[in-house]
Amino acid sequence: MQRVFFIRCFLAACFAGASFFFIPSWALADDSQKALMLNSLIVTGKRAESLKQNMPGNIKVISEDETFIHPVEALAGVPGVMMHRGSGVEHLTAIRSPVLVGGAGAGSFLFMEDGIAFRAAGFSNVNALLDAQNEHSERIEVIRGPGPAMYGSNAVHGLVNFITTSPYDADSDMQARFGSYGRYRLTSNMTSQNKGAGKAYRLGVTLSGETEGYRAASGFDQQKIKFQSGWKGGADTNYRLIISANHLEQETAGYASSYRDRQVAKMNTDDNAFRNAESLRAALYTETSLSGNKTLRITPYMRYHDMRFLMHFLASADPEESNRHYSFGVQSAITQKFDDSEFLSELVYGLDVEATEGELMQIQTRPAQFGFLPGIHYDYSVKAETFAGFIQGEMPMGKASLLTAGLRGEHTSYTYDNKTSDGSFGRFFRPADREDDFLTWSPKLGWVSKIEQQTFFANLTRGHRAPQTTDLYRLRNGQTPETLKAEQIDSFEIGMRGLIGKSTASLSYEIAVYKMQKKHFHFRDSNSENVSNGKTDHEGIELDLQFSPTQNLILSSQLTYAVHSYDFSHAPNGIVKGRDIDTAPRRLGHVTAIWTPDDVSSLKLSWQHIGKYFTDERNSNTYSGHEVVDVTLVRGIADGAFLSLSVINLFDEKYAKRADYAFGNARYFPGEARHFNIGLKKAF
């Protein structure tokens, strides 16, 4: 039945695409709307500005006005994406995948700021968005599925790239937002420019947190700062320096035994749980025009991360983990355009190198629980080196079509040093000192064709990720690092996007059908045991629509139907080939209506649907899904000043932000009851 549905969706997509050939000319978009939809610039596809219409695959762009308080809320409006949010800044991610945890959750998605990953590839964290600075971003660009040749490890199920507002943008603003449970966010973005000298500066500061929290002992405080400087080094060279810093102190609420009983949902049985983190990133973007219609981009960068937290999700054993790492790296790329060539229109090639040193310690002070013994579970350090080269070319196929071919080769090496005794300790296994390396090749092939305002695309890509260092060296009994291989995913996607109608009544759309197969999948099951070398299938259809029936009304809808299933059997935890992977709802939906009755007012109503999903590998426990409605009113009160009021969970739905089944029990991150926030923004 799954295959039949998928085939029907594929045929429906092909039929819809064919139907656009017969759309009369009066129904096509006018030039202003075409420029807005098809000629918008993106940077994630090639590390340089390129037209969205030339992207041989899906991409979603979320503008500044849609970044909300937490980026999780913005990403909920992307088809094929689901985020399970926990306390404070904690979250788990699904992009064309089930919700993944552990090393799989950390390493399957590439979260970046202006093309630089938040964390080193082997040292990622499932709560990647705690490092995001959406308050100081112009937009977010999201690619579902494996990324282009410019991106390596972690670009397996998807990429999320936060694009920082240019320092040459003269707009400044100040914002304040306060809400239920003691929530607050104070943000300032200030600019200073010396046009005569070609210099610009931008400083962004955000203070946010919860003084109370919906659940007991679950507040947090976070501070973010971003400094930018842009200047010219002669007629042909541009420089841009970006420095970002984050600091977080959080009290964490663990799982609850019920989400329907509000009194139980608000309790926190892990009232000693916490997460403290700090990070610093700096990058210098250099762009130089060379002879021969070439552009050279070199970006040296550094990052530092330090985190301590209580592992409240481990069967009440609650060990404490501390980890840190720092990296130095350089990204480089040469873009060469061929204006007179019929065979090649553009070629991009470059090298990426990175060196990282990190360490991790895990200690349990509580009594033994389910084989989790008190004492030092792990204490090790890892030195990692990554060297990658890539090449990607665009070849015209007539006036309206473009073929893109690329290849990325990446070598990752780890030098591991165990600082405690080797061998077993309770349920854990600590390998002896060793070295590991992984070599991966990721080919990419894409096609795009434009007919009037409609763009058809297809791509065949392979994504890889070297194992996380926690995958390799934080093992369970019976495992050794030799059993782990680099994860590999093969993806085929076909789709179309475009614009229909006039500016007074227009429909923009993107539809994509995909099928992916993954092998060497390493993950943690519901009993916190590691499973190696799994195989999974992923197939689905995604629809992204925006319709403006009048100048005052915008309707948008993001719909997903997907099947994520096991392609292998594993008796110890009841995995059977063909069954659904847990925490992978087949249906996702997000619908928004924005009404602007006049130039200073708007009303936004949004509806989110999460379908039913299994909560364990045996498919014996389920969560029924939920629907949540939010409403936001924005009113201009003075020149450049806006007041907003939001009601979240308007109908007071009892739901779970995450439903899980582990160690023989159902457990939840309860959704919050109806709550409010009010904001004031002043732009100048």
C-alpha positions as CSV (number, residue, x, y, z in Angstrom):
1,M,0.0,0.0,0.0
2,Q,2.9,2.4,0.7
3,R,4.3,1.8,-2.7
4,V,1.0,2.2,-4.4
5,F,0.4,5.6,-2.7
6,F,3.9,6.8,-3.5
7,I,3.4,5.9,-7.2
8,R,0.1,7.7,-7.3
9,C,1.7,10.8,-5.8
10,F,4.5,10.6,-8.3
11,L,2.0,10.3,-11.2
12,A,-0.1,13.1,-9.8
13,A,3.0,15.4,-9.7
14,C,3.9,14.5,-13.3
15,F,0.3,15.2,-14.4
16,A,0.3,18.5,-12.6
17,G,3.5,19.5,-14.2
18,A,2.3,18.5,-17.7
19,S,-0.8,20.6,-17.1
20,F,1.2,23.8,-16.9
21,F,2.1,23.5,-20.6
22,F,-1.6,24.3,-21.3
23,I,-2.0,27.3,-18.9
24,P,-3.1,30.3,-21.0
25,S,-0.9,33.3,-21.1
26,W,-3.3,35.5,-19.2
27,A,-3.0,33.2,-16.2
28,L,0.8,33.5,-15.9
29,A,2.4,35.9,-13.4
30,D,3.2,39.4,-14.4
31,D,6.9,40.6,-14.4
32,S,6.9,42.1,-10.9
33,Q,5.7,38.8,-9.3
34,K,8.0,36.8,-11.5
35,A,11.0,38.7,-10.3
36,L,9.9,38.3,-6.7
37,M,9.3,34.5,-6.9
38,L,11.8,33.2,-9.5
39,N,14.6,35.7,-9.5
40,S,15.2,35.8,-5.7
41,L,18.8,35.3,-4.7
42,I,20.0,32.4,-2.5
43,V,23.5,31.6,-1.4
44,T,23.2,28.0,0.1
45,G,23.2,26.3,-3.3
46,K,26.7,27.4,-4.4
47,R,28.2,29.4,-1.5
48,A,27.6,32.5,-3.6
49,E,24.6,34.4,-4.8
50,S,22.6,32.5,-7.4
51,L,19.0,32.6,-8.7
52,K,16.5,30.4,-7.0
53,Q,15.1,29.4,-10.4
54,N,18.4,27.7,-11.2
55,M,18.4,25.5,-8.1
56,P,18.2,21.9,-9.2
57,G,16.3,20.8,-6.1
58,N,14.1,22.1,-3.4
59,I,14.8,25.1,-1.2
60,K,12.7,27.1,1.3
61,V,13.5,30.7,2.2
62,I,12.1,32.0,5.5
63,S,12.3,35.8,5.7
64,E,13.2,37.9,8.7
65,D,9.6,38.6,9.7
66,E,8.9,34.9,10.0
67,T,11.8,33.9,12.4
68,F,9.5,34.2,15.5
69,I,10.9,33.9,19.0
70,H,12.6,30.5,18.6
71,P,13.8,29.2,15.2
72,V,11.9,26.0,15.9
73,E,8.7,27.9,15.3
74,A,10.0,29.2,11.9
75,L,11.1,25.8,10.7
76,A,7.7,24.3,11.5
77,G,6.5,26.1,8.3
78,V,8.9,24.1,6.1
79,P,7.4,21.0,4.4
80,G,9.1,17.8,5.4
81,V,10.4,19.4,8.6
82,M,9.3,18.6,12.2
83,M,10.9,19.8,15.4
84,H,10.3,18.3,18.8
85,R,11.0,21.0,21.3
86,G,11.8,20.3,24.9
87,S,12.7,22.7,27.7
88,G,14.2,26.1,27.0
89,V,16.3,25.8,23.8
90,E,16.3,22.0,23.7
91,H,14.9,20.3,20.6
92,L,15.1,17.3,18.3
93,T,15.0,17.5,14.5
94,A,13.4,15.7,11.6
95,I,14.0,16.7,7.9
96,R,12.8,14.1,5.5
97,S,13.4,11.7,8.3
98,P,12.0,10.5,11.6
99,V,12.9,12.5,14.6
100,L,16.5,11.4,15.3
101,V,18.3,11.3,18.7
102,G,21.9,10.7,19.9
103,G,24.7,10.8,17.3
104,A,22.2,10.3,14.5
105,G,20.2,13.3,15.6
106,A,23.4,15.4,15.9
107,G,25.1,14.2,12.7
108,S,22.3,13.9,10.2
109,F,21.5,17.6,9.8
110,L,23.9,20.5,8.9
111,F,23.1,23.7,10.7
112,M,25.1,26.7,9.6
113,E,25.6,30.4,9.9
114,D,26.6,32.0,6.6
115,G,27.9,28.6,5.3
116,I,30.0,27.8,8.4
117,A,28.7,24.9,10.5
118,F,27.8,25.8,14.1
119,R,29.8,22.8,15.3
120,A,32.6,20.6,14.0
121,A,31.2,17.6,12.0
122,G,32.2,14.9,14.5
123,F,31.3,17.0,17.6
124,S,27.7,18.1,16.8
125,N,24.8,18.2,19.3
126,V,21.1,17.4,18.8
127,N,20.3,20.9,20.2
128,A,22.1,22.6,17.3
129,L,19.7,25.6,17.3
130,L,20.8,26.8,20.7
131,D,23.7,28.4,18.7
132,A,21.4,30.0,16.1
133,Q,21.1,33.8,16.1
134,N,17.8,34.2,14.2
135,E,17.3,37.6,15.8
136,H,20.3,38.9,13.8
137,S,19.5,37.0,10.6
138,E,18.0,38.4,7.4
139,R,16.6,35.0,6.4
140,I,16.9,31.2,6.8
141,E,17.5,28.9,3.8
142,V,16.5,25.3,4.1
143,I,17.4,22.4,1.7
144,R,15.7,19.1,2.4
145,G,17.8,16.0,1.7
146,P,21.5,15.7,0.8
147,G,23.2,19.0,0.1
148,P,25.2,20.2,-2.9
149,A,28.9,19.3,-3.5
150,M,30.0,22.3,-1.4
151,Y,28.8,20.6,1.8
152,G,30.1,17.4,3.4
153,S,29.5,15.6,6.6
154,N,26.1,16.1,8.3
155,A,24.5,17.2,5.1
156,V,22.6,13.9,5.0
157,H,18.9,14.6,5.6
158,G,19.0,18.4,5.2
159,L,20.8,21.8,5.6
160,V,19.7,24.9,7.5
161,N,21.6,28.0,6.8
162,F,21.1,31.3,8.8
163,I,22.0,34.2,6.6
164,T,23.2,37.2,8.6
165,T,21.9,40.7,7.7
166,S,24.6,42.6,5.8
167,P,26.6,45.2,7.7
168,Y,25.9,47.5,4.8
169,D,22.1,47.3,5.6
170,A,21.4,50.8,7.0
171,D,18.3,49.6,9.0
172,S,18.5,49.5,12.7
173,D,15.9,48.3,15.2
174,M,15.1,47.6,18.8
175,Q,12.6,45.0,20.0
176,A,11.1,43.9,23.3
177,R,8.8,40.9,23.9
178,F,7.2,39.6,27.1
179,G,4.9,36.6,27.6
180,S,3.5,34.0,29.8
181,Y,5.7,32.0,32.2
182,G,8.1,34.9,32.6
183,R,9.3,34.9,29.0
184,Y,11.2,37.8,27.6
185,R,13.3,38.8,24.7
186,L,15.2,42.1,24.2
187,T,16.9,42.6,20.9
188,S,18.9,45.4,19.4
189,N,20.5,45.7,15.9
190,M,22.5,48.8,15.4
191,T,24.5,49.9,12.3
192,S,27.2,52.5,11.6
193,Q,28.5,53.2,8.1
194,N,31.4,55.3,6.7
195,K,30.3,55.4,3.0
196,G,33.3,57.4,2.0
197,A,35.7,54.8,3.2
198,G,33.5,51.9,2.2
199,K,33.3,50.6,5.8
200,A,30.3,49.4,7.7
201,Y,29.7,48.0,11.2
202,R,26.7,46.2,12.7
203,L,26.1,45.1,16.3
204,G,23.3,42.8,17.4
205,V,22.6,41.9,21.0
206,T,19.8,39.7,22.4
207,L,18.8,38.9,26.0
208,S,16.1,36.2,26.3
209,G,14.8,33.6,28.7
210,E,12.1,32.4,31.0
211,T,12.0,33.4,34.6
212,E,9.4,30.7,35.5
213,G,8.8,28.2,32.7
214,Y,5.6,26.3,32.0
215,R,6.9,23.3,34.0
216,A,8.5,23.4,37.4
217,A,12.2,24.4,37.6
218,S,12.5,24.9,33.9
219,G,13.5,28.5,33.3
220,F,16.5,29.7,31.3
221,D,18.6,32.8,30.5
222,Q,20.5,33.2,27.2
223,Q,22.6,36.1,25.9
224,K,23.7,36.4,22.3
225,I,25.9,38.9,20.6
226,K,27.0,39.3,17.0
227,F,29.5,41.9,15.6
228,Q,30.1,42.5,12.0
229,S,32.4,44.6,10.0
230,G,32.6,45.1,6.2
231,W,35.3,46.9,4.2
232,K,37.0,47.0,0.8
233,G,40.6,46.1,0.1
234,G,40.9,47.8,-3.2
235,A,38.7,47.8,-6.2
236,D,38.4,44.0,-6.5
237,T,38.4,42.7,-2.9
238,N,35.7,42.7,-0.3
239,Y,36.1,41.7,3.4
240,R,33.4,40.8,5.9
241,L,34.2,39.8,9.5
242,I,31.5,38.1,11.6
243,I,31.9,37.3,15.3
244,S,29.1,35.5,17.2
245,A,28.9,34.5,20.9
246,N,26.3,32.7,22.9
247,H,25.9,32.0,26.6
248,L,23.1,29.8,28.1
249,E,22.1,28.8,31.6
250,Q,19.1,26.5,31.7
251,E,17.0,24.6,34.2
252,T,15.7,21.5,32.3
253,A,12.4,19.7,32.7
254,G,12.7,16.0,31.9
255,Y,10.0,13.7,30.5
256,A,6.5,13.7,32.1
257,S,4.3,10.6,32.4
258,S,1.3,12.4,31.0
259,Y,0.4,15.4,28.8
260,R,-3.4,15.2,29.3
261,D,-3.3,15.7,33.0
262,R,-2.1,19.3,33.2
263,Q,-1.1,19.0,36.9
264,V,1.2,16.1,36.0
265,A,2.4,17.8,32.9
266,K,3.6,20.8,34.8
267,M,5.6,18.6,37.3
268,N,9.3,18.1,36.9
269,T,10.7,14.9,38.4
270,D,14.2,15.9,37.2
271,D,14.3,19.2,39.1
272,N,18.1,19.1,39.3
273,A,18.5,18.8,35.5
274,F,20.3,21.7,33.8
275,R,22.2,22.7,30.6
276,N,24.9,25.3,30.6
277,A,26.6,26.2,27.4
278,E,28.8,28.8,25.7
279,S,30.1,29.2,22.3
280,L,32.2,31.6,20.2
281,R,32.5,31.7,16.4
282,A,34.5,34.0,14.1
283,A,34.9,34.0,10.3
284,L,36.5,36.3,7.8
285,Y,34.9,36.2,4.4
286,T,37.2,37.4,1.6
287,E,36.0,37.7,-2.0
288,T,38.4,38.8,-4.8
289,S,37.8,39.2,-8.5
290,L,40.4,37.5,-10.6
291,S,41.2,37.7,-14.3
292,G,39.5,35.2,-16.6
293,N,36.0,35.9,-15.2
294,K,36.9,34.2,-11.9
295,T,36.0,35.0,-8.3
296,L,38.0,33.6,-5.4
297,R,36.4,33.2,-1.9
298,I,38.5,32.3,1.1
299,T,37.0,32.1,4.6
300,P,39.3,31.3,7.6
301,Y,37.3,30.6,10.7
302,M,37.4,29.4,14.3
303,R,34.9,28.1,16.8
304,Y,34.8,27.2,20.4
305,H,32.1,25.3,22.4
306,D,31.8,24.3,26.0
307,M,28.7,22.5,27.5
308,R,27.7,20.8,30.7
309,F,24.3,19.1,31.2
310,L,22.5,16.4,33.1
311,M,21.5,13.5,31.0
312,H,18.0,13.3,32.4
313,F,16.8,11.0,29.6
314,L,18.9,8.0,30.7
315,A,16.6,5.9,32.9
316,S,16.8,8.1,36.0
317,A,20.6,7.4,36.3
318,D,21.1,11.1,35.4
319,P,24.8,11.1,34.7
320,E,26.4,14.5,34.0
321,E,28.2,15.2,30.8
322,S,30.7,17.9,30.0
323,N,32.1,18.3,26.6
324,R,34.1,21.0,24.7
325,H,35.9,21.4,21.5
326,Y,37.6,24.1,19.4
327,S,38.3,24.2,15.7
328,F,40.3,26.1,13.1
329,G,39.5,25.8,9.4
330,V,39.5,27.4,6.0
331,Q,36.9,27.2,3.3
332,S,37.9,28.1,-0.3
333,A,36.2,28.2,-3.6
334,I,36.8,29.6,-7.1
335,T,33.9,30.4,-9.3
336,Q,34.6,30.7,-13.0
337,K,32.0,31.8,-15.5
338,F,32.1,30.9,-19.2
339,D,30.1,33.4,-21.2
340,D,31.0,32.2,-24.7
341,S,31.0,28.4,-24.0
342,E,28.2,26.2,-25.2
343,F,29.4,23.3,-23.1
344,L,30.0,24.9,-19.7
345,S,28.5,28.0,-18.2
346,E,30.0,27.9,-14.7
347,L,32.5,25.9,-12.7
348,V,32.9,26.0,-8.9
349,Y,35.8,24.2,-7.2
350,G,37.6,24.4,-3.9
351,L,39.2,22.9,-0.8
352,D,38.0,22.8,2.8
353,V,40.3,21.9,5.7
354,E,39.5,21.8,9.4
355,A,41.3,20.7,12.6
356,T,39.5,20.1,15.8
357,E,40.4,19.1,19.4
358,G,37.7,18.0,21.7
359,E,37.1,16.2,25.0
360,L,34.2,14.5,26.8
361,M,33.6,13.3,30.3
362,Q,30.5,11.5,31.7
363,I,30.1,10.9,35.4
364,Q,27.3,9.3,37.4
365,T,26.8,10.1,41.1
366,R,23.4,8.5,41.6
367,P,23.0,4.8,42.6
368,A,23.0,2.1,39.9
369,Q,20.0,2.1,37.6
370,F,19.3,-0.5,34.9
371,G,23.1,-1.3,34.6
372,F,24.1,2.4,34.7
373,L,26.8,2.3,37.5
374,P,28.0,5.2,39.5
375,G,31.5,6.5,38.6
376,I,33.3,7.7,35.5
377,H,31.5,6.3,32.5
378,Y,33.8,8.0,29.9
379,D,36.7,10.4,29.9
380,Y,38.4,10.9,26.6
381,S,39.8,13.4,24.1
382,V,39.8,13.3,20.3
383,K,41.9,15.2,17.7
384,A,40.1,15.4,14.3
385,E,41.2,16.5,10.9
386,T,39.1,16.9,7.8
387,F,40.3,17.5,4.3
388,A,37.8,17.9,1.4
389,G,37.8,18.9,-2.2
390,F,34.9,19.5,-4.5
391,I,34.0,20.5,-8.0
392,Q,30.6,21.4,-9.5
393,G,29.8,22.5,-13.0
394,E,26.8,23.8,-14.8
395,M,26.2,22.8,-18.4
396,P,23.5,24.5,-20.6
397,M,21.2,22.2,-22.5
398,G,19.5,24.6,-24.9
399,K,18.2,28.0,-23.9
400,A,15.9,26.8,-21.1
401,S,17.6,23.8,-19.4
402,L,20.7,23.4,-17.2
403,L,22.6,20.3,-16.1
404,T,24.6,20.4,-12.9
405,A,27.2,17.8,-12.0
406,G,29.4,17.7,-8.9
407,L,31.6,15.6,-6.8
408,R,32.9,15.9,-3.2
409,G,35.7,13.8,-1.7
410,E,36.2,14.1,2.0
411,H,38.7,12.5,4.4
412,T,38.1,12.5,8.1
413,S,40.6,11.2,10.7
414,Y,40.2,10.8,14.5
415,T,43.0,10.3,17.0
416,Y,41.3,9.0,20.2
417,D,42.9,9.1,23.7
418,N,41.1,7.2,26.5
419,K,41.9,8.8,29.9
420,T,40.3,6.2,32.1
421,S,40.5,2.4,32.2
422,D,39.8,0.4,29.0
423,G,37.0,-2.1,28.7
424,S,33.6,-2.6,30.2
425,F,32.0,-0.5,32.9
426,G,28.4,-1.4,33.6
427,R,26.5,-1.1,30.3
428,F,29.3,0.9,28.8
429,F,32.4,-0.1,26.8
430,R,35.5,2.2,26.7
431,P,37.8,1.5,23.7
432,A,41.5,1.6,24.1
433,D,43.5,4.4,22.4
434,R,43.1,4.2,18.6
435,E,43.0,6.1,15.3
436,D,40.2,5.9,12.8
437,D,39.7,7.5,9.4
438,F,36.9,7.7,6.8
439,L,37.1,8.5,3.1
440,T,33.8,9.3,1.3
441,W,32.8,10.3,-2.2
442,S,29.6,12.2,-2.8
443,P,28.5,12.6,-6.4
444,K,25.7,15.0,-7.4
445,L,23.7,15.3,-10.6
446,G,20.9,17.8,-11.1
447,W,18.7,19.1,-13.9
448,V,16.6,22.2,-14.1
449,S,14.4,23.5,-17.0
450,K,12.4,26.7,-17.2
451,I,9.2,27.1,-19.2
452,E,7.7,30.6,-18.9
453,Q,7.3,31.1,-15.1
454,Q,7.5,27.4,-14.3
455,T,10.7,25.6,-13.3
456,F,11.1,21.8,-13.4
457,F,13.9,20.2,-11.5
458,A,15.3,16.8,-10.7
459,N,18.4,15.7,-8.8
460,L,20.2,12.5,-7.9
461,T,22.5,12.9,-4.9
462,R,24.5,11.0,-2.4
463,G,25.2,12.2,1.1
464,H,27.6,11.0,3.7
465,R,28.6,11.6,7.3
466,A,31.5,10.3,9.2
467,P,30.5,8.8,12.5
468,Q,30.2,11.3,15.4
469,T,33.0,10.8,17.9
470,T,30.3,9.8,20.4
471,D,29.2,7.1,18.0
472,L,32.7,5.7,17.9
473,Y,34.0,6.1,21.4
474,R,30.9,6.2,23.7
475,L,29.9,2.6,23.1
476,R,27.8,-0.1,24.8
477,N,29.0,-3.6,25.7
478,G,29.4,-5.9,22.8
479,Q,30.3,-3.0,20.4
480,T,33.7,-2.0,19.0
481,P,34.5,1.0,16.8
482,E,35.3,-1.3,13.9
483,T,31.6,-2.1,13.4
484,L,30.9,1.6,12.4
485,K,31.1,2.9,8.9
486,A,30.4,6.2,7.3
487,E,26.6,6.7,6.9
488,Q,25.5,6.9,3.3
489,I,22.2,8.1,1.8
490,D,21.2,8.0,-1.9
491,S,18.4,10.4,-2.9
492,F,16.3,10.9,-6.0
493,E,14.0,14.0,-6.2
494,I,11.8,15.4,-8.9
495,G,9.7,18.5,-8.6
496,M,8.6,21.9,-9.9
497,R,8.0,25.4,-8.7
498,G,6.6,28.6,-10.2
499,L,4.0,31.3,-10.1
500,I,0.6,31.5,-11.6
501,G,-1.7,34.4,-11.8
502,K,-1.5,38.2,-11.7
503,S,-0.1,40.3,-8.8
504,T,-3.6,40.9,-7.5
505,A,-4.4,37.1,-7.4
506,S,-1.4,34.9,-7.6
507,L,-0.4,31.4,-6.6
508,S,3.3,30.5,-6.0
509,Y,4.1,26.8,-5.4
510,E,6.8,24.2,-5.0
511,I,6.1,20.5,-5.2
512,A,8.7,17.8,-4.7
513,V,8.6,14.0,-4.7
514,Y,11.5,12.1,-3.3
515,K,12.9,8.7,-2.5
516,M,15.9,8.0,-0.3
517,Q,17.7,4.9,0.8
518,K,20.2,5.0,3.7
519,K,22.7,2.4,4.9
520,H,25.2,2.1,7.7
521,F,22.7,3.9,9.9
522,H,23.9,4.0,13.5
523,F,21.3,5.0,16.1
524,R,20.2,4.6,19.7
525,D,17.1,2.5,20.4
526,S,14.3,3.0,23.0
527,N,16.4,1.2,25.6
528,S,19.4,3.5,25.0
529,E,21.3,0.7,23.2
530,N,23.3,1.5,20.1
531,V,22.3,-0.2,16.8
532,S,24.9,-0.3,14.0
533,N,24.7,-0.7,10.2
534,G,20.9,-0.3,9.9
535,K,19.2,0.3,6.6
536,T,16.2,2.6,6.1
537,D,13.9,3.8,3.3
538,H,12.4,7.3,3.0
539,E,9.9,8.4,0.4
540,G,7.3,11.2,0.3
541,I,5.7,14.1,-1.4
542,E,5.9,17.7,-0.2
543,L,3.8,20.7,-1.3
544,D,4.5,24.4,-0.5
545,L,1.8,26.8,-1.6
546,Q,1.2,30.5,-1.2
547,F,-2.0,32.0,-2.6
548,S,-3.1,35.7,-2.7
549,P,-6.7,35.9,-3.7
550,T,-6.7,39.6,-3.0
551,Q,-4.2,42.3,-2.1
552,N,-5.1,42.1,1.5
553,L,-5.0,38.3,2.1
554,I,-2.2,35.8,1.8
555,L,-2.9,32.0,2.3
556,S,0.0,29.6,2.6
557,S,0.1,25.9,3.1
558,Q,2.9,23.4,3.6
559,L,1.8,19.7,3.4
560,T,3.8,16.5,3.6
561,Y,3.0,12.8,3.2
562,A,6.0,10.6,3.8
563,V,6.8,7.0,4.7
564,H,10.0,6.3,6.7
565,S,10.5,2.6,7.2
566,Y,13.1,0.1,8.3
567,D,14.9,-1.9,5.6
568,F,16.4,-4.4,7.9
569,S,15.4,-6.6,10.9
570,H,17.0,-6.5,14.3
571,A,15.6,-9.0,16.8
572,P,16.9,-7.6,20.1
573,N,14.6,-4.5,19.9
574,G,11.9,-5.9,17.7
575,I,12.8,-4.1,14.5
576,V,11.1,-5.8,11.5
577,K,11.8,-4.9,7.9
578,G,9.0,-2.8,6.3
579,R,7.7,-1.3,9.6
580,D,7.5,2.4,10.2
581,I,10.4,4.0,12.0
582,D,9.3,5.4,15.4
583,T,8.6,9.2,15.7
584,A,7.9,9.5,12.0
585,P,4.4,10.7,11.3
586,R,3.2,10.2,7.8
587,R,1.2,13.4,7.7
588,L,2.4,16.9,8.5
589,G,0.6,20.1,7.8
590,H,1.0,23.8,8.3
591,V,-1.6,26.4,7.1
592,T,-1.3,30.2,7.6
593,A,-3.7,33.1,6.7
594,I,-2.4,36.7,6.9
595,W,-5.0,39.5,6.5
596,T,-3.8,43.1,6.2
597,P,-6.9,45.3,6.2
598,D,-4.8,48.5,6.0
599,D,-1.2,49.6,5.8
600,V,-0.6,49.4,9.5
601,S,-2.5,46.3,10.7
602,S,-2.2,42.6,10.1
603,L,-3.9,39.5,11.5
604,K,-2.1,36.1,11.2
605,L,-3.8,32.8,11.9
606,S,-1.8,29.6,11.8
607,W,-2.7,25.9,12.1
608,Q,-0.2,23.1,12.6
609,H,-1.0,19.4,12.2
610,I,1.2,16.5,13.4
611,G,-0.1,13.1,12.4
612,K,-0.2,9.9,14.3
613,Y,3.1,8.1,14.8
614,F,4.6,5.1,16.6
615,T,6.8,5.8,19.6
616,D,8.8,2.6,19.7
617,E,10.6,0.3,17.2
618,R,8.1,-2.5,17.6
619,N,5.3,-0.3,16.4
620,S,3.3,-1.3,19.5
621,N,2.9,2.1,21.1
622,T,1.5,5.2,19.4
623,Y,0.9,8.9,19.8
624,S,-2.4,10.1,18.2
625,G,-1.0,13.4,16.9
626,H,-2.4,16.9,17.5
627,E,-3.5,20.2,16.0
628,V,-2.6,23.6,17.4
629,V,-3.8,27.0,16.3
630,D,-2.0,30.3,17.0
631,V,-3.1,33.9,16.2
632,T,-1.0,37.1,16.1
633,L,-2.2,40.7,15.7
634,V,0.3,43.4,14.6
635,R,-0.6,47.1,14.6
636,G,1.5,50.1,13.6
637,I,1.3,52.7,16.4
638,A,3.8,55.3,15.2
639,D,6.3,55.9,12.4
640,G,8.4,52.7,12.3
641,A,6.9,51.3,15.6
642,F,4.8,48.2,15.8
643,L,2.9,46.5,18.6
644,S,2.0,42.8,18.4
645,L,0.0,40.4,20.5
646,S,0.1,36.6,20.1
647,V,-2.1,33.9,21.5
648,I,-0.4,30.5,21.3
649,N,-2.5,27.3,21.4
650,L,-5.7,29.4,20.9
651,F,-8.0,26.5,21.7
652,D,-6.0,25.2,24.7
653,E,-5.3,21.8,23.1
654,K,-3.8,19.1,25.3
655,Y,-0.9,17.7,23.3
656,A,2.7,16.5,23.5
657,K,5.5,18.3,21.8
658,R,7.3,14.9,21.9
659,A,5.9,11.5,22.6
660,D,8.4,8.7,23.4
661,Y,8.5,5.2,24.7
662,A,11.6,4.0,26.6
663,F,12.6,1.6,29.3
664,G,9.1,0.1,29.2
665,N,7.3,3.4,29.8
666,A,5.5,6.1,27.8
667,R,6.9,9.6,28.4
668,Y,6.3,13.0,27.0
669,F,7.4,16.6,26.6
670,P,4.0,18.2,27.3
671,G,2.7,21.0,25.1
672,E,1.9,24.2,26.8
673,A,-1.6,25.4,27.7
674,R,-3.0,28.6,26.0
675,H,-0.5,31.4,26.6
676,F,0.2,34.9,25.4
677,N,3.0,37.3,24.5
678,I,3.2,40.9,23.6
679,G,5.9,42.7,21.6
680,L,7.1,46.2,20.6
681,K,9.4,46.9,17.7
682,K,10.9,50.2,16.7
683,A,12.8,50.4,13.3
684,F,14.9,53.5,12.5
